[in-house]
Amino acid sequence: MDQYPVINLKETGLRIKTLRQERGITVLELSQYMGFTEPQAVYKWQRGESLPTVDNLYALSKILRTSMEDILVGNDEMSSRFL
């Protein structure tokens, strides 16, 4: 039986950070693009302490030029995705 799919917060946070860095976008720039007054939310995402809301995930996909699904890392993808 397949395991119920869940989003891995730590790996998703690492993925957000990696994509942001690959695009040459700073945390402050990303925070401003998202309309945040402080960068704490972005840091929390990157540390895997929280996930972006669906609206924020959609905005992230646009600035990072990827799909929302590509940003999220599920428990079934961890072992093969970054190898």
Secondary structure, 3 states (H helix, E strand, C coil): CCCCCCECHHHHHHHHHHHHHHCCCCHHHHHHHHCCCCCHHHHHHHHCCCCCCHHHHHHHHHHCCCCHHHHCCECCCHHHHCC
